[in-house]
Amino acid sequence: MFQINGEKDSKSKKKAAKSDSDESEEETKSSKSKKKSGASSASMFQTTADKDKDKDKDKDKDKDKKTKKKAKAEESDDSDSEKEEKSKKKKGKGKKKKERSPSPEIEFDDLEKFVMDPAPQGTTIKCRVTRDQRGMDKSLYPLYYLHLDNEKKTFLLAGRKRKKSATSNYLISIDATDLSRGGENFVGKLRSNLMGTKFTVFDNALNPERALPDLSNARQELAGIIYETNVLGMKGPRRMTIVIPGMSKDNDRVPLRPRNDCDGLLLRYQNRRMDNLIELRNKTPVWNEETASHVLNFNGRVTQASIKNFQVVHNKDLDYIVMQFGRIADDIFTLDFNYPLCAVQAFAIALSSFDGKIACE
């Protein structure tokens, strides 16, 4: 999705290959399109250097694809019955999607590694965020918890707003009982500007001022979040922009360790220095005349209207939902995210939506 010329060439080749199998069932075509979107979602987030390498490889693949077309035409007759069986199975599976589907089975040995690694391609990580604001102190500084939305309700992350900070500052931990800055379970933080309209997400490494000269042990910036200021005071859905580091060809996040704030994600975006960066936006809701409100299709994962409900997409593919977040009860929200986001990035983006934004309301 994010490739420039190489992506366009590969799309035209895929269309040619697809025309050879017109006799297959409609559902097998839809499954192919899903695979295409999964493959293209990986290229969408690749850095420019990796895209150039892929262009050269595409030229070499042209010859192989032409020779394979003849073989595919001969095998198409024999494979029709197999495709019909697969399509029937998929029809049966589709009926279950009417209910709020839980997260797929996910197992991990290292929690910190899991919450920092990008979501596996083709897998939507479905989670639930709960807000605990019971008690005098928690009404001003609530606790937030992220669990997998499955039967086990597997704990992933906890977050809380720090007290006595000049700006909004949230700590993120892999231990629900240890939310201290110096604790070994601290994995990241979310920091806002004075207006509460711009946020930066960091990992748990050192401040660049205290790091080594080569910044090898300096903290990484994982995301920048910008809420559009509502100067006119008009009511309507919030508008947000999210900037994240790009992905390498091996689907690893490109490290971004700025020496100071002048080289950070937010200023790079402001100055349109977008090398190795990805720009995401919230999907624009559609006005519904019957309900007299702005609506989005959350496929049953969100059940209550809220200004905090949003979906995050890339401009090149508005159907690929990178992340969605929405209310299902007073203090319970669903949070689903896909590649290339990791759990810490998604949770921090959700925390930023809870923070009070006078300039955006």
N, C-alpha and C positions, 0 to 999 in steps of 0.2 A: 504494500500500500504506500509505503513511504519512499520507494525507489523512484528515480526520475525517469531516465530513458530506458533503463534495463527493465523496469516494471512494465512500461508500455509494450515493449517487444514481447515479453513473456505472456502478457494478457492476450495479444493477438494470436500467439501460437496456441494458447490453450483453447481459444475459440475454434481454431481450425481442427484441433484434435477432437473437440466436442461434437463437431458436425458429423463425424464419422459414426457416431453412436446414437443417431436420431431414433432408432427403433427401441431403445431401452425405455423402461417405465419412467413416469414423471418423478417419482420419489427418488429413484436412483440419480436423476439429474440434480435434485435438491441436495443430496448427500455429497455430490461432486462439488457443488457450489460452496458447501460448508468447508470442504477440504481446501478449496481455493482461498477462501477468506482466511483460513488458519494460516496457510502458507504466506499469503500476502500480508497478513498482520505482522509477521516476523520481519519482512522486508521493509514494512512501513516505518519501523522504529530503528532501522539500521543507520549507522553513521555514513557520511558521504564517502569515506575511504573504502569501506566495504562494498558500497554500491558499485564503485568503479571496477572493482575486481570481478563482481558478478556479471558485468557487461561482457567482459572477455570470455567468460565461461559460457554465456548464452550463445555466442557465435559458434563455439565448438559443438553445442548441443543440437544445432540446426540439422546437421547431417544425420545424427542419430535418430532424430524424431521422424525425418522423412522415410527412413528405412523401416521404422517401427510401424508406420501407418498401414503398410500393406499387411503386415502380420496381424495387426489389430482387426482389420476387415475380415480376415479369414476366421479369426477366433470368435467374432461377434455372434455368429449363429449358435455356437455351442454354449456361450455364456448367458444366453437369454433366460434360460430356465433358472440358473443360479441367481440372476439379478431379481427375478420375480420373487424367489423365496426370501431374499434379503429385504425387498421392499415390503413384503407382508409383515416381517418381523418389526420393521421400523414403524409400520402403521399401528401395531399393537402398543409399541412404546410411547407413541405420541399422545395417546389418550391420558396418560398419567400427568401430563404437563398442566392440566387444568388446576390442580392443587398447587399450593406453595411448595415447590420441590425443595428438598433439603440439599445440603452440600454433598458432592460425591465423596466416596470413601477416600480419605486422605490420611496417610500415616507418615510419621517423621520421628527420627531419633533425636535430632538436635533442634530444639525450638527456636533458638536464636538464629540459626542458619535458615530455617524455614521462613521466618517472618521477614528476613532481609533479602531472600532470593526472589526473583520475579516469578509470578504464577506460571505453572507449566502451560505451554501453548495448547489451545484446544480445551482447556479445563477452566470452568468458572468456579472460583472459590467463593462459596456462599456463607456469609457470616451474619452475626447478630450483635448489635451494639446496645448495651444497657447503660442507663444513666442513674446513678445513685445520688440523690440530693436530699436524703433524710438527715435530719439534725441541723442545728444552727449553722455550723461551719460549712456543711456540705451544700447548703442552699446557695452560698456564694462561690464555693469551690467544689463542685460535684466531682465524683469519681466516675470514670467511664471504663467499661470492660468490653473486650472483643472476644467472642467465642465463635467457633465453627457452628453453623446452623444445622446440626445433625443430632441424632439421638443422644450421643455422649456429651454434647455441648462442650467440646474440647476448648479449654482456655488458650488464648493466643497472646493477648496484650491487655495492659491496663494503662490508663492515662489520668493525670490530674493537673489542674492549673496551679502553678506555683504562687505562693503568697509573697508579698513585698517585692514584686517585680515592677519595673517601670512600664513595661509593656506586657501584653498577654504572653505567657510562657508556659507551655505544657510539657511535662515529662512523660515519657513512654517507657514502660518496663515490661519484661516477660514474667514478672512475679506480681501477683495481685496484692501481696502484703508488703512489698518493698518498692516504694515509689520515691526513693531518695536519689539525689543527683550523683552521689558518690558510691552508690551501691553497685554490686557486680551485675545486677540484673537490668540496669539502665541501658537501653538500646537506641534511644533517639529523643529528639525534642522538637517542638514546634514553637517558633517565635514570631510575634507580629510586630508591625510598626506601630507608631503612636495612635494612628487613626483606626487601627484594627481592620485595614483594608488589604494589607499585603502580609503574607506569611512565608517563612522559610522553614523547611524541614531538614534537620541535620541528623547524622548518625551519632554514635557515642564516642568518637575519637577526639583528639585534643584540639583545642583552639589553635589556629595557625600561629598565634603569637608565642605559644609555648611548645610548638612542634619543632621537629628537625628542620634545618635549612632547606632540604629537598622536599619537605612537606609529605614525606612518605607515611608519617603517622598522624597527619592532620585530619581533621574531620571532613567528611564528604557532605556536600549539599545534595539531598535526595529529591527535593521538589521546591518549586516556588508557586504560590497561590495568590492570585490577584482578583479581588472583588471590585467590580465597577462601581464607582461612587455615584450615588443618586442625587445629583445636584438639584434637580427640579422638584424633588420630593414626590414624584409620581409613584403610585403603587403598581406593583407588578413583580414578576419573578426576578430573582437575582441573576446577575450575569457574572460568570467567573471564568478565568483563564488559568490553566495549570501548565507549568513548564517543568519538564523532567529531563534528566540526562538521556542521551540516545543509547541504543543497544549495539553491541559488537556483533560480528557475524556468528560468534559462538553463543549468542543470546545472553551475554553478560552485560551488566550495566557499565557504561563508560564512566570511570571515576572522575569526579569533579571536585577538586580540592582548591578553592580559591584562597589566595594569600590574604585577601581582605574583602570587605563588603563591596568595594568598587569593582571586584571581579566576580561577584556572585551571580547566581541565576537571575535574580530580579533585574539587576542593572544590565546584564547581557541581553535580556529580553527587551528592556526599555530602549537599548541602543541597537536592537535588531542584529546582534551578533549571535546568530542561531546555529553556529557550527557545533555539531554533536549534541544539539538540543532538540526536544520534541515539544510542540505546542498543542495542547488539548483545550477543549472548551466544553462548557455545559451545553447539552442539547436544548434548543429553544422549544419550550412548551407550546402546544397548540391551543388556541382559545376555543372553548366548547360553549356554544350558545345555550344548550339545554341546562347545563350546570352553572353557567355564568362564571366559569373559572378556567385557568390554564391547566392543561392536562398533559401527561406523558404516559406511554404504555410501559408499565413495569412488569408485565406478564404475571400479575398476581402476587408479586413479591412485596408490594406496598399497598396498604389498605386505608390509610388516612391521609387527608390533605394536609400539607404543611409547606411553609416557605422554604424549609430545609430539604425538601425532596429534590433530587437532581440526578441527571445522567451525564457522564463524561464521555465525549467522543473525539475523534480526529476528523478534521475537515474533509479528508480524502475518502472516508468511509463512515457515513453517519449511522450505518446499521451495526457497526462493530462497537458494542458498548464496552468501553474500557473499565468503567466503574459506574455503579448506581447505588443510591442511598435514599432511604425513605422511611417514614414513620409507619409502625403497625400498632402502637399503643402509646400512652402518654410518655413513657420513658424507655420505650423499646423501639429499635430501628433495625432494618435489614441493610447490610452492606455487602454487595457482590462486586468482585473485581476480577479482571482478566490480565493476561500478559499485555504489556510489560510491567505492570505495577506489582509491587510486593506488598505484604500486609502492613508494614510500617508506613509506607507511602499512603496507602488507602485509608488507614486509621487516622493518620495525621490530617488528611484532607477532610475527613468527616469531623474531626475535632475543630477544625477551622470554621466549619459551618455552625457549630454551637456557640462560638464566641460572639459576643455582642458587637454589632457594627452600626454605630449611630449614623455614619455617613452613607450607609447602604440601604437603610430602611426607608 
